[in-house]
Amino acid sequence: MMEKTEMIYGTRAVIEAILAGKDIDKVMIQSGLSNDLVKELIAVARNSSVPVLFVPAEKLKRLSTKNHQGVICLLSSVSFASVDNLIYKAYQEGREPFFLILDRITDVRNFGAIVRTAECAGIDGIIIPEKGNAPITGDAMKTSAGALNHLALCREKDMKSTMQLLHDNGIRIVACTEKTEKSIYSLNLTGPIALIMGSEENGISESFLREADDLARIPLKGKIGSLNVSVAAGIAIYEVVRQHEKERIQ
């Protein structure tokens, strides 16, 4: 999935790249640079959940000797896959599709840790909304221990349609949430499946919960009452793996 990092230079060119939906890692703006076009760039970037960094002029000069006008955009080194294609590939290979859906996981390190676990578990792909999730940055790549190189990532504009696509292809959707008394260990998680994990702050959004076939919680015995989302994802993912392995060897 990794490609050579590419750059776009100049304020207007970067604005157009964001509006065109390019996969962008981050935008770097020279510290102290402020004009109407730069303000427009910042607004467009934030509206599209693109990270904006203000850096010294020397850093931009080290990155490029071209006339960058104080603005450089790094394109994402991750390419995105099609959910439809991944479903087809899994069934063609005689496997039951296994997906992970992430809703508003904004912490880059949590995202990277989840990707690492998902890749180790053999998940077919991670599905994220187009907006509202962690940017795919170098920190995400580092925390994933390179797993982003090997795991398909799907960025979807219309999550309702995407989840309907999963349903239409016989894939059961299970949301991991505290809004149920049903333990994840009491559910049959065999067969084609997609797990939904939500943010630590807000959990899974109601629109996602409505698309789920089942809700499941991870039982907690202590007093804190919550798990880090990357830890919770690991528990849920490997419960699915455990049940599939048990079914396979019976």
C-alpha positions in Angstrom: 0.0 0.0 0.0 2.9 2.4 0.5 3.9 4.7 -2.3 6.6 7.3 -2.6 5.6 10.4 -0.7 4.6 13.3 -3.0 4.3 17.0 -2.3 2.1 19.8 -3.6 3.4 23.3 -3.3 1.6 26.7 -3.1 -1.5 27.8 -1.3 -4.0 27.7 -4.1 -2.7 24.3 -5.4 -3.1 22.8 -1.9 -6.6 24.2 -1.5 -7.6 22.6 -4.8 -6.0 19.3 -3.8 -8.0 19.2 -0.6 -11.3 20.1 -2.4 -10.6 17.4 -5.1 -10.5 14.8 -2.3 -6.8 13.9 -2.6 -5.5 11.6 0.2 -3.5 14.1 2.3 -1.2 13.4 5.2 -0.8 16.9 6.4 -0.4 20.6 5.3 2.6 22.6 6.6 2.4 26.4 6.6 5.3 28.7 7.4 5.0 30.2 10.9 3.8 33.8 10.8 2.3 33.5 7.3 -1.1 35.1 7.3 -3.3 36.4 4.4 -6.8 35.7 3.1 -5.7 32.8 1.0 -3.9 31.1 3.9 -6.9 31.7 6.1 -9.1 30.0 3.4 -6.6 27.1 3.2 -6.8 26.6 7.0 -10.6 26.6 7.0 -10.8 24.2 4.0 -8.2 21.8 5.7 -10.0 21.8 9.0 -13.4 21.2 7.4 -11.9 18.2 5.7 -10.1 16.9 8.8 -6.7 17.5 7.3 -3.9 18.2 9.9 -2.3 21.7 9.6 1.1 22.3 11.1 2.8 25.7 11.4 6.6 25.2 10.9 9.7 27.4 10.6 10.7 28.5 7.1 13.9 26.5 7.4 11.9 23.2 7.7 10.0 24.0 4.4 13.3 24.9 2.8 14.8 21.5 3.8 11.8 19.7 2.3 11.9 21.6 -1.0 13.9 24.2 -2.8 10.9 25.0 -5.1 8.8 28.1 -4.8 6.4 26.8 -2.3 5.0 30.2 -1.1 5.3 29.0 2.5 2.9 26.1 2.0 3.7 22.4 1.4 1.2 19.6 1.4 2.3 16.0 1.8 0.1 13.5 0.1 -0.9 10.4 2.1 1.4 7.3 1.6 -1.6 5.1 2.0 -3.9 4.1 -0.8 -7.5 3.2 -0.1 -9.4 0.0 -1.1 -12.9 -0.7 -2.2 -15.2 -2.6 0.3 -16.9 -4.2 -2.6 -13.7 -5.6 -4.0 -12.6 -6.9 -0.6 -15.8 -8.7 -0.1 -15.6 -10.3 -3.5 -11.9 -11.3 -2.9 -12.7 -13.0 0.4 -15.6 -15.0 -0.9 -13.6 -15.9 -4.1 -10.8 -17.3 -1.8 -13.3 -19.3 0.2 -13.1 -17.2 3.3 -15.7 -15.6 5.4 -15.2 -11.8 5.3 -14.1 -10.1 8.5 -14.2 -6.3 8.7 -13.6 -3.7 11.4 -15.6 -0.4 11.2 -14.1 2.6 13.2 -16.4 5.4 14.2 -14.7 8.7 15.2 -11.4 7.2 16.4 -9.5 10.5 16.4 -6.4 9.6 18.4 -3.7 8.7 15.9 -1.9 6.3 18.3 -5.1 4.4 19.1 -5.8 4.1 15.4 -2.3 2.8 14.7 -2.6 0.3 17.6 -6.0 -1.0 16.3 -4.6 -1.4 12.8 -1.7 -3.4 14.1 -4.0 -5.8 16.0 -6.4 -6.1 13.0 -3.6 -7.0 10.6 -2.2 -9.6 13.0 -5.7 -11.1 13.3 -6.1 -11.4 9.5 -8.9 -8.9 9.1 -9.9 -8.2 5.5 -10.1 -4.5 5.9 -10.8 -1.5 8.2 -13.6 0.8 7.2 -13.6 4.4 8.2 -15.8 7.4 7.4 -14.4 10.0 5.1 -14.5 12.6 7.9 -14.1 12.5 11.7 -11.4 9.9 12.1 -7.6 10.1 12.8 -5.5 11.3 9.9 -3.2 8.7 8.3 0.1 10.3 9.4 3.6 9.1 10.1 2.6 8.6 13.7 -0.2 6.2 12.7 2.2 4.3 10.5 4.8 4.1 13.3 2.2 3.0 16.0 0.9 0.4 13.6 4.4 -1.1 13.3 4.0 -0.9 9.5 0.7 -2.8 9.5 -0.8 0.0 7.3 1.5 -1.4 4.6 -0.3 -4.7 4.6 -3.9 -4.1 5.7 -6.6 -2.7 3.3 -8.1 0.6 4.5 -11.5 1.7 3.1 -12.5 5.4 3.5 -16.2 5.7 2.8 -18.3 8.9 2.1 -21.7 7.2 2.8 -21.4 4.8 5.7 -25.1 4.0 5.6 -24.8 2.7 2.1 -21.5 0.9 3.0 -23.2 -1.0 5.9 -26.1 -1.8 3.6 -23.6 -3.3 1.2 -22.2 -5.5 4.0 -25.7 -6.6 4.8 -26.5 -7.4 1.2 -23.4 -9.6 1.1 -24.4 -11.7 4.1 -22.1 -9.9 6.5 -23.4 -9.5 10.1 -22.7 -6.2 11.8 -22.0 -6.3 15.6 -21.5 -3.0 17.5 -19.3 -3.1 20.6 -21.0 -0.7 23.0 -21.9 -0.2 26.6 -25.5 0.4 25.6 -26.5 -3.2 26.1 -26.3 -5.9 28.8 -25.4 -8.6 26.3 -21.8 -9.9 26.8 -19.7 -10.3 23.7 -18.8 -13.8 25.1 -22.5 -14.8 24.9 -22.8 -14.1 21.2 -22.2 -16.4 18.3 -19.6 -14.4 16.3 -18.9 -17.0 13.6 -19.7 -16.4 9.9 -19.1 -13.3 7.9 -18.8 -10.4 10.3 -18.1 -6.7 10.7 -17.3 -5.2 14.2 -18.0 -1.6 15.0 -15.8 0.2 17.5 -16.5 3.8 18.6 -14.6 6.6 20.3 -13.8 6.5 24.0 -15.4 9.9 24.5 -18.7 9.4 22.6 -19.0 5.7 21.8 -20.7 4.6 18.7 -23.0 7.1 17.0 -26.7 6.4 16.9 -26.7 6.2 13.1 -24.2 3.4 13.2 -26.0 1.6 16.0 -29.2 1.5 14.0 -27.4 -0.4 11.2 -26.1 -3.1 13.6 -27.6 -6.5 13.7 -26.4 -7.0 17.3 -25.0 -5.1 20.2 -22.3 -6.5 22.5 -20.4 -5.3 25.5 -17.1 -6.3 27.0 -17.8 -7.2 30.7 -15.8 -5.2 33.1 -15.1 -6.3 36.7 -13.1 -3.3 38.1 -14.1 0.1 39.2 -12.8 2.3 36.3 -15.6 1.3 34.0 -14.0 1.7 30.6 -11.2 0.4 28.4 -8.9 2.1 26.0 -10.5 1.7 22.6 -7.4 0.0 21.1 -7.5 -2.6 24.0 -11.3 -3.1 23.6 -10.8 -3.6 19.9 -8.2 -6.2 20.5 -10.4 -8.1 22.9 -13.4 -8.0 20.4 -11.3 -8.9 17.4 -9.7 -11.9 19.1 -13.0 -13.2 20.4 -14.1 -13.4 16.8 -10.8 -15.1 15.9 -11.2 -17.6 18.8 -14.7 -18.6 17.8 -13.7 -19.0 14.2 -10.8 -21.2 15.2 -12.9 -23.3 17.5 -15.4 -23.8 14.7 -12.7 -24.7 12.2 -11.1 -27.5 14.4 -14.4 -29.1 15.5 
